[in-house]
Amino acid sequence: MNLNPRNLIAADWTTDSQGWLGGVRYHDGSLVELGVTAAAVRVAVCPVGGGLTVFDLTGDVVFGSTSLVGGDVVVDIWAFRLAPESEAMMAMEGGVAALYGGSLREDDLAGAVQRLCVKNAGRLLVTFACVTGEFSVLADRMSVEKSGY
């Protein structure tokens, strides 16, 4: 896989009111790279039909996963700008559960979402739903690049 930055172009991404990510191709794409450091997470997906979409999440990042198998398939992605009064808190529950590695009790999930939104207002919570599970990243910024489509 050639992830040469000269082959990638910046892509604009959007979300709907429930955080579903749009504007770039990824649905049912193969997860071909997942790199995690203390300062960045890089996710590369080969969407159905070809090409490459690369998500770079940067800043003070936190990574968590409920389950993940190499060569997994990315089904959906949600991105939320955290705020204490977010209307999409219920939609964030799966992502927060993944961020904590599935260790939260069901009855504490809503409270954990609220605490995360207050403590990390202005930051991004991005959740990648895969066939085998989910993984989430808490980050300051996300850039998306694409190639081949």
Salt bridges, closest charged atoms under 4 A:
ASP28 OD2 - HIS27 NE2 3.44
ASP56 OD1 - ARG42 NE 2.76
ASP76 OD1 - HIS27 ND1 3.58
ASP107 OD1 - ARG105 NE 3.08
ASP108 OD2 - ARG115 NH2 3.18
ASP140 OD1 - ARG123 NE 2.73
